[in-house]
Amino acid sequence: MNSKELIKSKSLKFTPARETLLDIFEKSSKPISYEDIKNVISMDKATFYRNVSAFENIGLLQSFESNDKKRYYHICKKPHNHFVCNICNHIECLNEIDNTLAPNNYLIQNVIIYGKCAKCNKKRAHE
């Protein structure tokens, strides 16, 4: 399903801005913030946040705030964990969520794990 069909299937009005944003999120291999793409798109900050909010409201995007106080967004293909490095703020998607850790009758949809990435951990070990 292309971006236009996906937007319309979620009962949202199709706009070129929404199509552009969705294309960017679909092509990204990791969560991204406004700051990551502001030089690639020609839309102001308010339009960006209004559209990602609409995408979040219909369950198309999920977001979280990182150590750097930026909000990161990603397409909700399936629930999964995220790793955020406390040193360099590197973010990456991890494997599917293990719901055996959840209390009875709970369903975990997103977990953010903070720590040191392999690069920072290796750098610190050699200092």
N, CA, C and O of each residue as an XYZ file, in Angstrom:
508
protein
N       0.849     -1.173      0.000
C       0.000      0.000      0.000
C       0.900      1.243      0.000
O       1.798      1.358      0.833
N       0.659      2.167     -0.929
C       1.469      3.381     -0.957
C       0.976      4.380      0.097
O      -0.047      4.165      0.747
N       1.720      5.466      0.249
C       1.412      6.461      1.291
C       0.013      7.039      1.143
O      -0.708      7.188      2.129
N      -0.370      7.364     -0.078
C      -1.680      7.975     -0.315
C      -2.803      7.023      0.113
O      -3.761      7.437      0.765
N      -2.675      5.759     -0.257
C      -3.693      4.765      0.114
C      -3.729      4.556      1.623
O      -4.800      4.427      2.217
N      -2.546      4.524      2.236
C      -2.468      4.321      3.683
C      -3.132      5.469      4.431
O      -3.894      5.238      5.370
N      -2.856      6.692      4.029
C      -3.455      7.866      4.677
C      -4.971      7.824      4.542
O      -5.692      8.033      5.518
N      -5.453      7.555      3.336
C      -6.899      7.508      3.112
C      -7.548      6.336      3.834
O      -8.688      6.448      4.286
N      -6.838      5.207      3.953
C      -7.405      4.039      4.647
C      -7.607      4.314      6.132
O      -8.418      3.652      6.780
N      -6.882      5.279      6.670
C      -6.999      5.654      8.077
C      -7.985      6.806      8.270
O      -8.062      7.391      9.351
N      -8.737      7.126      7.218
C      -9.754      8.186      7.237
C      -9.176      9.572      7.508
O      -9.827     10.426      8.111
N      -7.951      9.778      7.054
C      -7.347     11.107      7.127
C      -7.410     11.747      5.752
O      -7.370     11.062      4.730
N      -7.508     13.064      5.739
C      -7.475     13.778      4.476
C      -6.060     13.664      3.902
O      -5.074     13.870      4.610
N      -5.975     13.337      2.624
C      -4.680     13.246      1.963
C      -4.171     14.641      1.639
O      -4.887     15.447      1.045
N      -2.919     14.927      2.034
C      -2.259     16.180      1.668
C      -0.840     15.851      1.232
O      -0.287     14.838      1.661
N      -0.245     16.676      0.397
C       1.149     16.445      0.004
C       2.103     16.423      1.208
O       3.069     15.660      1.214
N       1.840     17.249      2.219
C       2.692     17.274      3.417
C       2.638     15.930      4.136
O       3.671     15.413      4.560
N       1.454     15.368      4.274
C       1.312     14.070      4.936
C       1.987     12.970      4.133
O       2.620     12.077      4.697
N       1.848     13.037      2.817
C       2.500     12.037      1.976
C       4.017     12.114      2.118
O       4.686     11.088      2.241
N       4.554     13.328      2.101
C       6.000     13.523      2.248
C       6.490     12.976      3.583
O       7.481     12.247      3.635
N       5.794     13.327      4.662
C       6.197     12.851      5.987
C       6.142     11.335      6.083
O       7.073     10.702      6.581
N       5.063     10.763      5.611
C       4.915      9.312      5.689
C       6.009      8.614      4.895
O       6.547      7.603      5.346
N       6.346      9.133      3.725
C       7.431      8.559      2.924
C       8.754      8.589      3.685
O       9.513      7.620      3.663
N       9.022      9.700      4.354
C      10.259      9.827      5.129
C      10.283      8.820      6.272
O      11.297      8.157      6.491
N       9.179      8.701      7.001
C       9.133      7.764      8.120
C       9.241      6.314      7.636
O       9.888      5.491      8.283
N       8.616      6.005      6.513
C       8.674      4.639      5.990
C      10.086      4.264      5.547
O      10.476      3.102      5.663
N      10.855      5.220      5.046
C      12.204      4.948      4.551
C      13.249      4.936      5.665
O      14.363      4.451      5.465
N      12.901      5.462      6.826
C      13.860      5.546      7.923
C      14.000      4.204      8.637
O      13.009      3.525      8.906
N      15.227      3.838      8.936
C      15.479      2.575      9.635
C      15.480      2.751     11.151
O      15.639      1.782     11.894
N      15.300      3.996     11.606
C      15.277      4.266     13.048
C      14.343      5.430     13.324
O      13.975      6.149     12.395
N      13.951      5.636     14.569
C      13.110      6.787     14.922
C      13.817      8.093     14.562
O      15.035      8.206     14.692
N      13.036      9.079     14.106
C      13.610     10.356     13.703
C      12.842     11.518     14.332
O      11.661     11.404     14.660
N      13.545     12.633     14.489
C      12.949     13.837     15.067
C      12.782     14.894     13.979
O      13.260     14.733     12.856
N      12.103     15.963     14.332
C      11.954     17.088     13.407
C      13.327     17.607     13.003
O      13.552     17.918     11.833
N      14.242     17.703     13.954
C      15.577     18.220     13.685
C      16.327     17.354     12.680
O      17.160     17.861     11.928
N      16.039     16.046     12.658
C      16.695     15.139     11.717
C      16.293     15.401     10.270
O      17.071     15.141      9.352
N      15.074     15.916     10.061
C      14.574     16.045      8.690
C      14.211     17.471      8.275
O      13.774     17.686      7.144
N      14.382     18.436      9.157
C      13.926     19.802      8.848
C      14.601     20.390      7.616
O      14.020     21.252      6.956
N      15.810     19.947      7.290
C      16.501     20.466      6.108
C      16.143     19.698      4.839
O      16.531     20.091      3.739
N      15.410     18.612      4.994
C      15.025     17.769      3.862
C      13.617     18.107      3.379
O      13.286     17.892      2.213
N      12.802     18.632      4.269
C      11.408     18.930      3.933
C      11.187     20.436      3.881
O      11.926     21.209      4.492
N      10.172     20.832      3.153
C       9.854     22.262      3.088
C       8.519     22.498      3.794
O       7.514     22.840      3.171
N       8.543     22.304      5.111
C       7.356     22.613      5.910
C       7.813     23.167      7.240
O       8.870     22.807      7.758
N       6.997     24.045      7.778
C       7.376     24.646      9.046
C       7.136     23.664     10.196
O       6.492     22.626     10.046
N       7.671     24.035     11.315
C       7.610     23.182     12.508
C       6.177     22.887     12.931
O       5.860     21.756     13.298
N       5.314     23.888     12.885
C       3.920     23.706     13.309
C       3.204     22.689     12.412
O       2.452     21.849     12.905
N       3.435     22.765     11.114
C       2.816     21.812     10.179
C       3.331     20.403     10.447
O       2.560     19.443     10.436
N       4.622     20.279     10.686
C       5.202     18.968     11.012
C       4.515     18.377     12.233
O       4.025     17.248     12.186
N       4.476     19.131     13.325
C       3.916     18.603     14.570
C       2.412     18.358     14.492
O       1.907     17.423     15.114
N       1.702     19.174     13.747
C       0.269     18.950     13.558
C       0.025     17.627     12.816
O      -0.884     16.875     13.167
N       0.836     17.350     11.797
C       0.668     16.120     11.026
C       1.121     14.877     11.784
O       0.452     13.845     11.721
N       2.233     14.952     12.492
C       2.650     13.764     13.245
C       1.683     13.493     14.393
O       1.491     12.340     14.780
N       1.076     14.538     14.936
C       0.060     14.343     15.966
C      -1.153     13.609     15.386
O      -1.704     12.712     16.025
N      -1.559     13.988     14.191
C      -2.678     13.299     13.529
C      -2.320     11.836     13.275
O      -3.155     10.950     13.457
N      -1.079     11.583     12.856
C      -0.633     10.201     12.623
C      -0.608      9.394     13.924
O      -0.965      8.216     13.943
N      -0.182     10.044     15.006
C      -0.168      9.350     16.304
C      -1.586      9.034     16.776
O      -1.841      7.950     17.300
N      -2.501      9.972     16.592
C      -3.885      9.773     17.040
C      -4.564      8.590     16.379
O      -5.454      7.982     16.974
N      -4.165      8.251     15.164
C      -4.777      7.111     14.479
C      -3.919      5.854     14.574
O      -4.239      4.831     13.970
N      -2.816      5.935     15.343
C      -1.980      4.763     15.568
C      -1.000      4.451     14.467
O      -0.476      3.339     14.408
N      -0.735      5.402     13.590
C       0.205      5.182     12.498
C       1.643      5.424     12.943
O       2.564      4.774     12.449
N       1.839      6.352     13.872
C       3.160      6.647     14.427
C       3.144      6.470     15.933
O       2.106      6.594     16.584
N       4.323      6.176     16.474
C       4.543      6.222     17.919
C       5.697      7.179     18.149
O       6.504      7.417     17.250
N       5.775      7.724     19.349
C       6.864      8.641     19.643
C       7.344      8.471     21.073
O       6.665      7.890     21.919
N       8.534      8.995     21.313
C       9.086      9.019     22.668
C      10.100     10.146     22.740
O      10.644     10.579     21.724
N      10.347     10.619     23.964
C      11.342     11.660     24.175
C      12.636     11.000     24.600
O      12.630     10.085     25.423
N      13.746     11.458     24.046
C      15.052     10.887     24.349
C      15.806     11.764     25.350
O      15.301     12.792     25.801
N      17.019     11.336     25.683
C      17.871     12.081     26.616
C      18.146     13.498     26.137
O      18.337     14.405     26.948
N      18.166     13.692     24.823
C      18.478     15.008     24.271
C      17.271     15.937     24.235
O      17.328     17.016     23.646
N      16.167     15.509     24.875
C      14.926     16.290     25.001
C      14.217     16.501     23.659
O      13.379     17.394     23.536
N      14.548     15.686     22.657
C      13.857     15.729     21.373
C      12.837     14.603     21.335
O      13.034     13.556     21.952
N      11.755     14.818     20.615
C      10.734     13.784     20.428
C      11.050     13.070     19.131
O      11.224     13.698     18.086
N      11.124     11.744     19.207
C      11.426     10.894     18.059
C      10.180     10.114     17.662
O       9.414      9.665     18.515
N       9.986      9.958     16.352
C       8.803      9.302     15.799
C       9.212      8.126     14.933
O      10.276      8.127     14.314
N       8.341      7.117     14.900
C       8.577      5.975     14.020
C       7.249      5.335     13.643
O       6.261      5.433     14.370
N       7.251      4.679     12.489
C       6.063      3.978     11.993
C       5.781      2.785     12.898
O       6.704      2.086     13.317
N       4.524      2.555     13.195
C       4.107      1.438     14.048
C       3.810      0.200     13.214
O       2.646     -0.129     12.984
N       4.840     -0.479     12.766
C       4.613     -1.714     12.015
C       4.316     -2.855     12.967
O       3.394     -3.637     12.736
N       5.093     -2.954     14.038
C       4.839     -3.925     15.098
C       5.520     -3.402     16.363
O       6.542     -2.720     16.277
N       4.973     -3.709     17.516
C       5.587     -3.232     18.759
C       7.021     -3.743     18.891
O       7.310     -4.901     18.591
N       7.902     -2.868     19.339
C       9.299     -3.256     19.547
C       9.948     -2.296     20.542
O       9.408     -1.238     20.867
N      11.121     -2.703     21.011
C      11.887     -1.916     21.974
C      12.781     -0.913     21.254
O      13.046     -1.037     20.059
N      13.237      0.077     22.006
C      14.216      1.033     21.497
C      15.369      1.117     22.483
O      15.170      1.024     23.694
N      16.568      1.291     21.962
C      17.747      1.507     22.785
C      18.221      2.933     22.553
O      18.334      3.374     21.409
N      18.501      3.662     23.642
C      19.012      5.028     23.567
C      20.313      5.075     24.364
O      20.342      4.738     25.548
N      21.389      5.497     23.699
C      22.683      5.603     24.377
C      22.707      6.854     25.244
O      22.382      7.947     24.781
N      23.093      6.686     26.500
C      23.181      7.809     27.437
C      24.344      8.744     27.132
O      24.363      9.880     27.607
N      25.323      8.277     26.338
C      26.504      9.085     26.044
C      26.320      9.893     24.749
O      26.444     11.118     24.757
N      26.023      9.198     23.635
C      25.967      9.869     22.326
C      24.546     10.047     21.776
O      24.373     10.608     20.694
N      23.531      9.576     22.506
C      22.119      9.654     22.097
C      21.793      8.840     20.856
O      20.776      9.090     20.209
N      22.633      7.871     20.510
C      22.335      6.966     19.390
C      21.052      6.203     19.730
O      20.882      5.722     20.851
N      20.152      6.101     18.744
C      18.887      5.395     18.940
C      18.795      4.280     17.924
O      19.105      4.476     16.749
N      18.374      3.121     18.366
C      18.117      2.045     17.417
C      16.945      1.195     17.873
O      16.655      1.080     19.063
N      16.291      0.612     16.905
C      15.171     -0.285     17.177
C      15.725     -1.654     17.533
O      16.670     -2.134     16.907
N      15.136     -2.272     18.534
C      15.547     -3.602     18.961
C      14.480     -4.614     18.570
O      13.521     -4.272     17.877
N      14.638     -5.841     19.005
C      13.709     -6.918     18.654
C      12.315     -6.688     19.207
O      12.054     -5.725     19.929
N      11.444     -7.589     18.850
C      10.072     -7.524     19.347
C      10.053     -7.555     20.868
O      11.004     -8.009     21.505
N       8.978     -7.074     21.430
C       8.825     -7.003     22.880
C       8.487     -8.377     23.437
O       7.683     -9.115     22.868
N       9.110     -8.703     24.550
C       8.833     -9.951     25.259
C       7.771     -9.660     26.312
O       8.073     -9.110     27.371
N       6.532    -10.030     26.021
C       5.435     -9.724     26.942
C       5.396    -10.659     28.148
O       4.496    -10.541     28.980
N       6.345    -11.582     28.263
C       6.399    -12.415     29.465
C       6.842    -11.579     30.667
O       6.662    -11.997     31.810
N       7.418    -10.407     30.417
C       7.833     -9.515     31.498
C       6.676     -8.684     32.047
O       6.795     -8.079     33.113
N       5.572     -8.654     31.331
C       4.430     -7.833     31.729
C       3.646     -8.500     32.860
O       3.553     -9.727     32.909
N       3.081     -7.699     33.768
C       2.201     -8.263     34.793
C       0.987     -8.928     34.129
O       0.684     -8.652     32.968
N       0.311     -9.786     34.855
C      -0.871    -10.464     34.309
C      -1.863     -9.457     33.744
O      -2.114     -8.411     34.343
N      -2.418     -9.781     32.598
C      -3.437     -8.987     31.908
C      -2.927     -7.643     31.395
O      -3.734     -6.763     31.095
N      -1.618     -7.460     31.288
C      -1.031     -6.251     30.718
C      -0.406     -6.603     29.374
O       0.030     -7.734     29.161
N      -0.363     -5.639     28.477
C       0.284     -5.817     27.187
C       1.273     -4.678     26.988
O       0.883     -3.512     26.928
N       2.547     -5.015     26.887
C       3.588     -4.011     26.663
C       3.636     -3.700     25.173
O       3.666     -4.613     24.348
N       3.642     -2.413     24.824
C       3.683     -2.023     23.419
C       4.974     -1.309     23.032
O       5.334     -1.292     21.855
N       5.668     -0.728     23.987
C       6.884      0.005     23.669
C       7.740      0.098     24.931
O       7.253      0.472     25.998
N       9.005     -0.242     24.796
C       9.948     -0.154     25.908
C      11.164      0.621     25.419
O      11.660      0.376     24.320
N      11.640      1.550     26.228
C      12.850      2.292     25.902
C      13.920      1.884     26.900
O      13.752      2.032     28.111
N      15.014      1.371     26.377
C      16.119      0.909     27.205
C      17.268      1.913     27.075
O      17.700      2.229     25.966
N      17.753      2.404     28.202
C      18.847      3.364     28.216
C      20.123      2.665     28.677
O      20.086      1.807     29.559
N      21.241      3.037     28.080
C      22.522      2.462     28.454
C      23.614      3.053     27.589
O      23.483      4.173     27.096
N      24.705      2.297     27.400
C      25.802      2.730     26.534
C      25.815      1.852     25.296
O      25.770      0.626     25.398
N      25.877      2.482     24.119
C      25.954      1.721     22.872
C      27.322      1.038     22.784
O      28.225      1.346     23.562
N      27.468      0.129     21.852
C      28.720     -0.626     21.703
C      29.904      0.304     21.456
O      30.985      0.093     22.006
N      29.705      1.334     20.628
C      30.785      2.269     20.309
C      31.253      3.035     21.547
O      32.453      3.139     21.800
N      30.307      3.569     22.315
C      30.663      4.319     23.525
C      31.229      3.394     24.596
O      32.149      3.773     25.321
N      30.695      2.209     24.697
C      31.187      1.248     25.681
C      32.628      0.851     25.361
O      33.454      0.731     26.266
N      32.926      0.648     24.090
C      34.280      0.290     23.658
C      35.229      1.452     23.900
O      36.351      1.255     24.367
N      34.774      2.686     23.579
C      35.593      3.881     23.763
C      35.955      4.068     25.230
O      37.103      4.372     25.555
N      34.991      3.889     26.106
C      35.211      4.052     27.562
C      36.153      2.987     28.093
O      36.926      3.255     29.013
N      36.107      1.782     27.534
C      36.942      0.677     28.004
C      38.414      0.935     27.658
O      39.308      0.452     28.354
N      38.667      1.690     26.589
C      40.032      1.950     26.158
C      40.632      3.217     26.762
O      41.803      3.518     26.529
N      39.848      3.953     27.526
C      40.349      5.203     28.125
C      41.083      4.939     29.408
O      41.570      5.873     30.044
